[in-house]
Amino acid sequence: MTGLAERKGRGRKISIVHIAQILLSESDAEHPLSQQQILAFLRERYGMEMDRKAVRRNLEALRGGGLPVVLSLIHISEPTR
C-alpha cells in the first residue's frame, strides 16, 4: 500500500486502539457511551472522522477480542399522531 491507501489502512488499525482507550478512560458499567459520544471523542482527541457504522464494527471487534463491551440497540418508535 502506498499513499492514501496506506494512510487509510493505518487509520483503520489505530482507530480500534483509540476506541478502546476512550472506552477504558471514559466509560464503565454505570456510565456507558453512545456511538455519537465515541465519535465526538475521536474527533476532539485524535482529529479522526469516522462513520458510525465503522465505530459499531470496531466495538464488535473489541468485544470479540475479549474487552467487556456491551452493545445495546435503541428502538426509536414512530411519532404518534
Order of alpha helices (4+ residues) and beta strands (2+ residues): alpha-alpha-alpha
